[in-house]
């Protein structure tokens, strides 16, 4: 195994440790204990999303100009800075700073990681292993989601400050491990190049506006995506109200992650059983019904079953939508248009998540019913009919 090919295996471990966010199974209780309201909690994701949009292109330039390894080192540093903020944060402003650091860290890692994997395979003359290597890389996230939540829920079962702080220190230790492994990576020699303009032009905006298929697919995606990103934070207080023991939160989070892993591994098989249209309807209708149930019924068994079904069923949406969205974009405009869609998603998220949070502050029931309404909007106002799933361009 040559020195460059070793990067592929090392990046698996970097991804594993970077996804060991030990607070994940009790993070909403941590925020509430640190004096945040639901409106403020849900605003943090919007702040991170906006940060990612602003820094995605500049950090990509840094990775291409100065090296992927340097970019990943910066990523690890910003991840650790975000956790140091968590240790002292007790208001929205310090948490916002933590999420800005986290967002910058994500942008430093996003393009650089995939580029380093591909370049390492290319220089090793094993480009044909890219799909396999990326599958191996992403499996690290699932593994992290299976290992850490059950242990974290046991550690933080009483939801008291020292238990939360211990989980933060464990997350810091995981990020430090990722940083140390990153230092051992072998960077790929890069050719000098002239940096071109990355600005999105009015012509690109017009392309998104005029492409009905692309616009419909993007809008169908965004409302359910916002609902699911809010659900990540609201299921924990719902479980608590339903009298699900906190020590079991991580176990159910891990089971959900395993379910998502197996569903995505079988996505080709599922696509052969039925049409993309049917899968998109089911994966939109299931969370809509599930959110309504979780808002009205507070029973431990129903809460757990509904939570697992929502997470697992909705996971089929992204691979399908991603395929059809990319089918609708010409190659030379692909990165630009996808960045533009991400900006639109971030803007809608920025508007809706604080509203969801404010409604949840009034009532957890109202918060969940709002998530259900967002799914209904996606299904009824922006439905994906057969004509939007054709392979040819419109």
N, C-alpha and C positions, 0 to 999 in steps of 0.2 A: 504494500500500500504506500503510494508516494505521499509527500508532505502536503500536497494540495488536496488530494482526495480525503485526507484525514479531517479536513475542514467540515465535510458533510456530517460526520459522526459527532464532531465537537459542537456543531451548531444545534444538533438535537438536544444536547445537554444544556446549552445556553437557553434554548427555547423552554425547556422543562423548568429550569430554575427561575426564569423570568415570569413564568406563569404560576409560580407558587405564591399567590396572593393569599396569605393565611387568613385574612379577615373575611374572605368572600362569603362564607356561610352565615356570618353574623354582622356583616358590615353596616346594615341599616340601623341596628341597635347601637353600634359604635357611634354612628353619626348623631343619632338622637341623644346619646349619653354626652356627646360633645356640644350639645346645645343648638343643633341644627333643626330646622323645621323640614317638613316634607318638600315644600316648595324649594327650599335651599338645596336639599339633597339632590333633587331631580335636576336642578340648574347646573350642578357640577358636571354632569355628563355633557350638557350642552357647551359648557366652557371648554372641556377637553376636545369636543368635536370641532369647535371653532379654531382652537389652537392647532389641531392636526391639519385643517384646511390651510391655515396661514403658513405653516412651516413645512408642509409636505414637499413642495417644490424646492425651496432653498436647501433643505437637508439632503434631498436627492442630488443636487448639484455638488454639494460637499462630498458625498459618497463617490460620485463619478470623478471628481477632480483630485481629491486627496486620498482616496482609498476606502474600500468597504470596511476594513478592520477598524480604521480610525473612527468611522461613523458608528460602528457597533460599540466601540469603547465609550463614545459620547452618550450613546443610548443608555448604557449601564449606569453611567454617572448620573444622568437625569432621573433614572428610575430610583436610585438610592436617595437622591435629593428629595424626591416626592415623599419617600417614607420618613425622612427626617422631619419633614413638615407635618406628617401625620402624628408624630410623637408629641409635638407642641401645639397643634392646631386645636382651637376651641371656639372658632368663629368662621363665618363663611369666607372671609378674606384669606385666611391662612389655608383653608381647604382649597380655595380657588387657585392659590399659588401651587399647591401640591398637584392639582389636576393639570395646570399649565406645564409643570415640569414633566408629568407623566405623558402628556400629549406630545411634547417635544421629543421625549425618549422614544415614543412609538414611531414618530416620523423618521428619526435617525435609523431605526432598525428595519422599517418596512421594506423599502426598496433595496437597501444594502444587503439584507439577508438573502433574499432570493437571487440577487445578482451574484453574490459571493458563491452560493451553491452552484449556480449554473456555470460560472467562470471556472470554479474548481473542477467541475466535471469535464468542462471543455478542454482545459489544459491537461487533464488526465485521459483525454480521448474517450470519455464515457458519457457524452451528452445524452445518449439514448436512455440513461437512467434518471433523467430529470423528474419525470412523473413519480417514479418510485421514491426518489429522494425527497421530494416535496411531501409525499404522503407520510413518509417516515418522520419528517420534520414536524408536520402538523399533529401527528399522533402524540407528540410530547405534551401538547396543550391538554389533550384528553387525559393523559396519564397524570398530569399535575392536578387536574380537576377531580380525579378519582382518589388520589392519595391524600391531599391536604385537607379538604373539607371535613371528612369524618373526624380526623384528629383535632382540627381546630374547634369543632363543635363541642368536643369533650373538654378541651382546655377552657373554653369560654362559656361553659354551661350556666354559670351564675350571672353572666353579663355584667361583670364588675370591672373597674378601671385597670387593675393590674393584669387581669386576664387579657384584655384588649392590647395592652402594651406588650405583653409577651408575644402575641401574634404579630405585632408590628416588628419586634426584634427578629422573629423567625423569618419574616418576609425580607427584612434587611439582610439577614444571613444568606438567604436564597439568592438575592440580587448580587451580593458580594461573590458568591460562588460562580454566578454567571459571568461577572466581571473578570474573575481570575481566569476562567476558561477562555474568554474572549482574548485575553492577552497572549494566549498560546496559538491563536489562529495565524495562518500564513497568508498574508495578503497577496493579491494578484497584481503583477506589474501592469500599470495602466498607461495607455498612450495619451499624450497631451491632445487636447481638442479645444475648439473655440466654443464657448458657451453661447447657445442661441437663446433667443427670447422665449420665455415660457408663458408669456401673457396670453390669456384667453381673449380672443378677438370677438367683436360683435358678429362676425360671420359665423363663429362657432355657436354663439347664443342663438342665432337665427336657425342654424342646423338643428339644434335641440327643439326649438319651437315648431319647426316645420315637419319634423319627423314624428308623425302621430303615434306610430308603433313604439318608438323609443320613449316618448313622453308618457304614454299610457303605462308601459312596463315600469318606468321609474316611479310614477305616482302610486301605482298599485303596491310597490315595494315599500315606500317610505312610511305610510301610515301604520302598517303592521310592524315595521321595524321600530318605530317610535314607541308603540305599545309594548313590544317585547323588551326594549331597553329599559322602560319604566318598570316592567314586571320584575326585572332582575332585582330591583330594590324593594318592591312592595310585597313579594311573596313571604318574606320573613315576618313582618307584623301580622300578616294574615294567618300564618302558621301559629304564631303566638296566641292570637285571639281564638284560634280553633283548638288551642290546648295541645299542640304537637310539642313534645319535649325538645328543648333547644339542642340537647346532646345528639338528637337524631337529624338535625338540619343538614349536617354535612354528609350524612349517609345518603339522604334523598338527593342532594345535589350531585353526589358521585354517581348514583344510579341514573339520574337524568343525563349526565355526561356520557356514560356508557351507552345509553339508548341512542343518543345523537350519533355517537361513533358508529354503531352498527347500522343505523338507518342510512347514514351517508356512504358507508361502504357498499350498501345495497341499492344505491340510488338508480343505477342502470337497470337493475332487475325490476325495481318499482316502476320505472318509466316504460318497461315493456308490458307490464300488467294493465296499465291504463294510460290515458292521455295526459299531457302536461296541463291542459286546462282543468281536468278533474282533480289532479294533485294540488293545483293552486287554489281551487275552490275549497277542497277539504282542509288544506293547511291554513286557510283564512277563516273558514267557518268554525273549525275546532277551537282556536283561541277565543273567538268572539263568544261562543257559548261558554267556554271555560271561565273567562273573566266574569261573566254575568253570574255564574254559579259561585265563584269565589267571593263575589261581592255580596251575595245574598245568603249563602249557606256557610256556617262556621262549625264544621264537623271535622275532626282530625283525619278520618279515613277518606272522606270526600276531598278534603283539601290536598292530601298527598297524591291521591290518584289523579285528580284534575291537574295539579302542578306538573306531574310527570308527563301526562298526555299532551299538555300544551307545549312543553319544551321539546318533546320528541317529534310530535307531528309537524310543528311549525318549521323544524329544521330542514325539511325537504324543499322549502321555498327557495332558499338562496342559490343552490346549484342550478335549479331550473331557470330562475329569473336571470342569473348571471349568464347562462348560455344564450338565452334569447336576446338579452341586451347587447351582448358582444356580437351576436349575429347581425345586429342592426347598425353596426358601426364599421365604417371602412377603416382599414388598417392604419393608414397614415394619420387618422384623426382619433384613434382609439384612446390613447392616454389623455388627450385633451378633453374629450367628451366625457370620459369616466370621471376625470377630476371635476368637471363641471357638474355632473350628477351628484358627486359627493358633496359639493358646495351647496347644492339645492337641498339635499338631505340634511346637511348640518344646519342650514337656515331654518327649515321647518322644525327640526328638533329643538333648536334654540328658542323658537316661539312656543311650541306645544308643551315641552317638559315642565317648565315652571308653572304653566296653567294646570297640568295634571297634579303637580305637587301641591298647589294651592287648594285644589278641590279635595285632595286626600287629607289635607290639614283639617278640612271641614268634617270629612267622614271617609273612612277606609272603603266603605261601600260605594260612595260616589266615585272615589278614585278608580276602583275596579270597573264600575259601569262605564266610566269614561274610556277605559282601555277597550272595552267591548265595542263601544260606539266607533272608535277609530278603525277597528277591524271591519265593522259593517260599512263604514265609509269607503274603505278599500274595495270591498266586494261589490257595492252597489253603484257608487259614483265613478269608480275607476275599474270596472270589471275587465278581466282578460278573456275576451271572446276568441273564437277560433281564428279570426282574421289577424289577430295580433301575434299569433304563434306560427305564422307561415315563415318559411325560410327566406323567401325573397324580400327585397326591400320595398318599402312603400313610397 
